C-alpha cells in the first residue's frame, strides 16, 4: 500500500469533516412576493405577541418546586 493513497484518504476525510456548502442567494424583485413574505412575517409576530404572550399569559407562567432539600450546618 502506498503512502500516496493514505494521504488522499486522510485528506478527503478531513475535507468531509470541515467542509460545508452554502446556498446561493438570489434577490428577487417582485412586489407581490415581497408583500406576501412581509405579511407572513407580520402574522407570525402578531401571533406570538397576541396569543402566546397576552392571551395565554406566557410571561406569567410559574412552575412549582417538586422537592425541598433542607441542610443543617452545625
KAKA-V7200 format. One record per residue. PSI is psi in whole degrees, 0 to 359 (NA if undefined). BURIAL is 1 if it has 16 or more other ideal C-beta (glycine too) atoms within 10 Angstrom, else 0. Layout:
psi burial
PSI BURIAL
PSI BURIAL
This chain:
psi burial
130 0
155 0
332 0
321 0
323 0
322 0
320 0
321 0
314 0
320 0
317 0
324 0
317 0
317 0
326 0
332 0
317 0
352 0
152 0
160 0
144 0
142 0
154 0
133 0
135 0
129 0
121 0
128 0
80 0
118 0
316 0
313 0
321 0
319 0
322 0
318 0
312 0
324 0
318 0
323 0
319 0
322 0
322 0
316 0
319 0
322 0
313 0
316 0
312 0
309 0
303 0
326 0
309 0
306 0
312 0
354 0
50 0
338 0
349 0
7 0
128 0
148 0
142 0
150 0
140 0
315 0
153 0
133 0
127 0
132 0
130 0
127 0
128 0
NA 0
